[in-house]
Amino acid sequence: MRIGTLTGIAMAMLLAGCGREQAPAPVADTAFQKQLQERLLDAKPGDVIDIPAGRHAFDRSLSLRVDNVTIRGAGMDKTILSFKGQKSGAEGLIVNASGFTLENLAIEDSKGDGLKVNEGENIAIRKVRVEWTNGPDTDNGAYGLYPVQTKNVLIEDSVVIGASDAGIYVGQSQNIVVRRNRAERNVAGIEIENCIGADVHDNIATENTGGILVFNMPDLPQPGHTTRVFKNKIVKNNTANFGRKGTAVASVPAGSGVVIMSNDQVEVFDNDIADNKTANVVIASHYSAGYEGKYKPSAAFDPYPEQIYVYGNRFSGGGDSPDGLDLKALKIALFGLNGRLPDVLWDGYANPKHAGGPQICIEGASGVLNADGPNKNKNPKSDAAPFKCELPKLPAVELKV
């Protein structure tokens, strides 16, 4: 194994006492930037690229296209790659490679996504912080940590703050573990989209618009299924939605704990889910996102959430101040001005081809509200009885990373 250590050509910029969000954009150290870019370009399989402690400023994206390379810093609060003055490229770091590991550093204020990993296998991301230091802002990059079309993905012990779409987003991938991370003040804290086989556990999702999302979207090459969400703390996700208009997450109500949309075979269990002001759990079809009539059920895309099993969670609070006039009116009509929506909100769209009902099983929640979305919320019902059932447990994900 060859080990390349980058010398400390760039001096660390000390944080101003008035706070990072008020500090001026650091000036790119062109010598350090050039050295790191050349090191990534010349990397060989087996290389470990060590980046020393310090605040290193860049004005263009970094990229890696070589398999089996590790990029390592001195710690997520010690080695900081700042893209605050970025002029070229969108991502902070874009990787098109397998056997990639990123650890112990921070990526701040990239123009677009913080880290994007495209079409690789055996990806490990650990102890990485991605942050937009100005706080929630529609002009922030969309995704913090963003593996897409990947296999065998591990994201652990990381922190993402301020993404205008999703802090941790894994899309169109297979065999995924997302564990022991913290996602806060993003639109979506953690999002699993069109993925097959994902375990999301022991994370903290707080102060996002929506805490943990499991989505299926149309017009993508892989439909998703088989996701387990367990042992997470999903609390106080009430940040106003600052997603860019037209994106899927722009329709997520502020105050959503877990949101399952159009995905199948999803288990939500052994979580602490509390104080999410719209609902602690939202289960919806793609039609609730404004696409009714556009996408019909097909082999390529099923808009209905099915085989959803919510059990063994610890719920408290929530539902007291739902986002949007329709949900506010629904709450007042059914539960009064000082009441609250039950823990689980279902939009009411069920696959008409399945006579056995929506295939949604709920245990241990304060109740289930069928919002009757297909009829414009004209006949909502708060009744948990139709959802008292059990489903087969899903298998654990076994990683090869």
N, C-alpha and C positions, 0 to 999 in steps of 0.2 A: 504494500500500500504506500503510495506517495503522499506526503503531507506537505501542503503549501501553506505557509503562514504569511499573511499580509502584514507588513510592518506598519507601525503607526505613523504614516506620513501625515495624516490629517489630525489636527489637534481637536480634542473634544470641546464642544461648545457648552459652556455652563448654562444651566437654565436661569433665566432672569427671575429675580425674586417676586415679580408680579405675576408669575404663572406662565406655563407653556403656551396657553392659548393667546397670550398677548405678546409673545416673543416674536421678533422679526424673523422672516424666512432666512435660514442659514445659507451662506454662500457656498456653492459647490466647490469642493477641493478637486480641481480638475486632475491633478496628479494621482490622487488616491482613486478617483473615479475611473481613470484610464487603467490603472493597475488592476483594479478589481474586474473591470470589463475584460481585460486581456486574460486574466486568470481564469475567468469563466469560459472564455472562448477557447483557451488552450487546454482546458481540463481533460484529464484522461480517466477512464473507469477506475475506481478505487481511490480517487483523490479526496482528501479532506481539506476544505478551504476554510481556514480560521480567520475570522474578522475580529480585530482587537476591540477592546472597550473604547468608547468614545461616541460622540455624535458626528456621524459621517453624512455629509450633504451631497445629494445627487440632483442633477437637472435633467436626467433622462432615464428611461427604464433599463433594468438589468435583465439579462436573459441567459438561460442555460439549456443546451441541447445534447448533453452527453449523459449516458446512463451511469448509474452507480457512483454518484457524487454526493458528498455531504458538505453542506455549508453550515458553519457553526460560529456562534458568537460567544461572548463572555457572560451573557445573561440578558433577559428581556428588558431590563432597566439599565443595562450597562453598555451594550452594543446597540446603537440606534441608527438605523438607516433612514434618514429624513429626505422626503421628496417634496418638501413644502414649496420649493422653487422650481418644480418640474416643468420643463419646456417641451420635452420630446417623449413620445410614447404615452401609454395609458397606465399600465400596470407598474407597480414598484418592481416586482420580480416576476418574470414569466418563465415557466419551465416546460419544456417538451421532452421529457425523458422518464425512464423507469429507474427503479432502485434509488430514488431521490430522498434525501433526508435534510430537513431544515430544523435547526434547533438553537435555542438560547440567544435570541436577538429580537429586536423590534423593527417594524416597518411603520413609519409614520407619514401621514398626509400625502399619500400617492394621489395622483390625478384621477386614476381609475381604481381598479382592484388592487388590493395590497399584494397578495400572492395568488397567481393563477398557475395551476398545474394541469396540463392538457394531455390526455391520451397516454398516461403513464401507468405502470403497474408497480406495486410494492412501494408505496409512498408513506413516509413517516414525517409528521409535523409535530414537534413537541417544544413546549416552553417558548412559544413565539407570541409576541404581542403585536397586534395590528391596531392602530388607532388614528382617528382623525381628531386632532387635538382641539379643534374649535367646537366640538360637541355636535349634536344632531343637526344636520344641514343637508338639504336636498342636493347641493352641489358636491357633497362628499362622494368618494368612490362607492360603487355599488356593493362590492363584496370584499370582505376582509381576507379570509382564507377560502380558496375557491378551487378545489379539485373537480374536474369535469371530464367525463368519459374515461374514468380511471378504474383500476381494480386493486383490491387489497390496500385499503387506505386507513391509516391511523392518524387521528388528530387528538392530542392529549396535552393537558396542563398548559393550555394557551389562553390568551385574553384577547377579545376583539371589542372595540368601542367605536361607535359612530358611523357604521356603514349605512348607506342610504337604501340598501336592499336587504342583504343578509350578512350578519357578522361571520358566521361559519356556514358555508354553503357547500354541499356536496351534490353534484348533479350528474344524472345519467351514468352512474357508477355502480360497481358491484363489490360486495364484501367490504363493509365499512364499519369502523368503530370510532365514535366520537365520545371522549370521556374526560372527566375532571377539568373541563374548561369553564371559563366565565365569559358570558356574552351580555353586554349591557349597553343601553342607549343606542341600539341599532333599530331599524324597522323590524326585521326578523332577527331574533337572537341567533337561533340555529335552524337551518332549513335543510331538509332532505328531500330532494326533488327528482322524480323519475329514477329512483335507485332500487336495486334489488339486493336485499340482505343488509340491513343496517342496525347496529346497536348504538343507541344514544343514551349514555348513563353517567350518573355522578357529576353532572354539570350544574352550574348555576346560571339561570337565565332570569335577569331582572332589569327593570326599567327600559325594556324594549317596547315596541308597539305590540308585537306578538312574541311570546317566549320561544316555543319550539314548534316548527311547522313541518308537516309531512304532506307534500304536495305531489300531484300528478298533473302535468301540463300536456296539451295536445301538440301535434306537429313536431314531436321529438322522436328520435329513432328507438327509444327504449321506454316502455311503460314501467312504472315502478310498483313494487309490492314487497311485503315482508320486512317491516320495520318495528323494532321494539324500542320504546321510550320508557326508561325506568330509573329509579333512584336519583332523580333530578330534583333540584329546588327551582320551582317555576313561580316566581312571586313578583307581584307589583309591576307587571308589564303594562304600564299605562301611559307611555310616552306618545304624544300626538304623532300620527302617521306623517312622516316627512319623505315618503317614497316618491319617486318621480312619476308623474301622471302617465298612465298607460301600462305601467308594470303590474305584474300579478300581485305583488305585496301592497301596492297602493290601495287595494280594496280591503286589506285586513283591518278590522276595527281596532282602535286603540283599546287596550284593556283585555286582550286575548291571551290566555295562558298557553294551552296547546291547541293548535289548529290543524285539523286533518281535512284535506280537500282532494276529492276524487281519487284517493289512494285506497288500496285493498290490503288486507291482512296486516293490520296495525294493532299492536298491543301497547297500552299505556297503563303501567302498574308501578306500585311502590314509590310513587313520587309525592313530594310535598308541593301542593298546588294551591296558592292562596292569593287573595286580594287583587285578582285581575278583574277590573271593573266592568267589563262587558260580560265575560263568562270565563270560568276556569278551563273549560274545554269547549271547543267549537268544532262541529262535524258538518261538513258542507260538500255539496257538489260544485262542479265548475260553473253551474248556472247561477249560483249566488254571487259569482264574481262579475256578472254582467254579460255572460256569453250565451244566455238562453236562446236557442234557435240556431246558433252558429255551428255547434259541434254536436252531431248525433252520435249515439253509441255505435262503436265499430270495433273490429278486432284490434285496431291501432290505438283507440282511445275510448275508455269507459269513464264517463263523467261522474259516475256515482261512487261514493265511498261505501265499501262493503267489507264484511268480515272485520269489523272494528270491535276490539275488546278492551274496555276500560274497567279496571278492577284493582282493589287493594291500594288505592291512593288515599292520602290524607288531605282532605279539602278543608279550607276555611275561608270565610269572607268572599268577596267577589260578587259580580252581578249587580252592584248597587248603583252604578252610573254608566250604563252602556253607551257606546259611541254611536252617533247617528240618530236622526230624528225618528226613523222607523222603529229602532230597537228601544229608544226611550219611551215612545208611545206604547209599545208592546208591554214594556215593564209596568207602566202606570196602569194600563187597562187590566192586566192580569193580577198584579201584586200590589198596586197602590203606590202612592207617591213615595212612601218610605220603605217599600218592599225591595226585593232584589230578584233577579233572574236566578234560576237554579244553576247548579254547577255545570250542567251539560246543556249546550244549545245546539240543536240539530235543525238544519234549514228545511227539512221535510221532503226533500227530493229523493224518491226511491225508484229503483229500477222496476219498471212495470213488468218486465219479463220474469221477475222473481216473486212468485206468489207468496213466498214465506216471509215477506216483509223486508225491511232494510238491512238485515243481517248486521245489526249493531247491538252489542250486549254491554250493559252498564251495571256495575255493582258498586255500592258504597258511596254513591253521589247523593246530594240533597234532593235531586230530581232531574228530570229531563224535559226540556221544552221543545216541542215540535212547533217551529215557527210558521209552518204552512206556507213556505215560499212559493210553491207552484200556484197558489191562489192569492198571491199578493198579501199574505199574512192575514187573510180574512177570518180564518178559523183556527187560531193557534190553540194548542192544548199542552197543559203541563201534566204529564202522566208518565210515570216511570215503568208502569206495568208491562207495556209491550217490549221493553228492553231487558227484562229479567231472563237472561239466558246465559249459556256458556259457549265458548268456542275453543277449539284445540289450541294448545300453547305453541308458540313459534320456537324454532330452534335458535340457539345462540350462534352468533357469528364467530367463526374461527379464522383468524388472520394468519397470513403467511409472511407478514412483514418482519 
